[in-house]
Amino acid sequence: MPPAPPPFVPGTEAFNPATEALDTWPVPVQVATLWEGQMNAVAAIRPALAAIAAAVEAALPRLRAGGRLAYAGAGSSGRLAAQDGAELEPTFDWPAARTILLVAGGPRALTEAVENAEDDTDAARRDVDAARLGPDDVLIALAASGRTPYTLACVDAARAAGALAIGIANSAEAPLLARSTCPVLVETGAEAIAGSTRMKAGTAQKIVLNLLSTAMMIGLGRVHAGRMVDMRARNEKLRHRAVRMVQDVTGCTAPEAADALARTDGRVKPAILVALGLTPDEAAGALARHDGRLRGALGSVTEKFRPVLASARKDS
């Protein structure tokens, strides 16, 4: 009988001999070494850009059909996933009801370690079942090692329900990559402190999440001309930003922008159309006809806006 193959050891768990004496070095050298690791993590993402773009393109039809965006992870990966999901609603007005967080150990695990939670595959299956994931939904699953049992079980259950599964791992040949619909490998290698994947692996995961979710929101028409025109202005800073966005796009004055925002419940996209001369109802109708895309709505009413736009260009 041939010998059993050696167990899979993720690259993120490997020992880095270059930092064996890390704890004996002066603090400036320690910090510089850790910083170099972070730069290496950023560089490791470039080979994954095509896979990231493919994942976005696969996700968009499902999200446009009304699907939800779910995240799954354990430990540091779960906390990074939760952070990304939490920021979608205020930044892009992505409905909270369309964001699902599957974190090993539940909400308590976001602030403290929950013993054995990442090994609980039964909990993962229960969480996916409770979320009622289906064919229109998209799951983003993260695991630095790519072998976390909870995360793998979430992926298996989500795919069985018909959902698209995007898997992000930092170790080549990781089971998570093989079991995901859209695998994204960001091979960050051994950490300066062996196994401390909150470092390089965590940095890379955060950047990949930024790229994925932001590109999805752009594809859903929630960004116009490099501006977050679907944000909700819930504090003074954001209210000022909303006024500036309306001014920038239309060329109107600050009082005119503020008035347009007041007439549209503080929503930037319809306020831009109102500042250009539409009524709030006309603005809502134009956006509805173009799936909420401001560029399409602007293009459909160009003739009505031509004098205002010409004046804005002349004044700029």
Secondary structure, 3 states (H helix, E strand, C coil): CCCCCCCCCCHHHCCCHHHCCHHHCCHHHHHHHHHHHHHHHHHCCHHHHHHHHHHHHHHHHHHHCCCCEEEEECHHHHHHHHHHHHHHHHHHCCCHHHEEEEECCCHHHHCCCCCCHHHCHHHHHHHHHHHCCCCCCEEEEEECCCCCHHHHHHHHHHHHCCCEEEEEECCCCCHHHHHCCEEEECCCCCCCCCCCCCCHHHHHHHHHHHHHHHHHHHHCCCCECCECCCCCCCCHHHHHHHHHHHHHHHCCCHHHHHHHHHHCCCCHHHHHHHHCCCCHHHHHHHHHHCCCCHHHHHHHCHHHHHHHHHHHHHHC
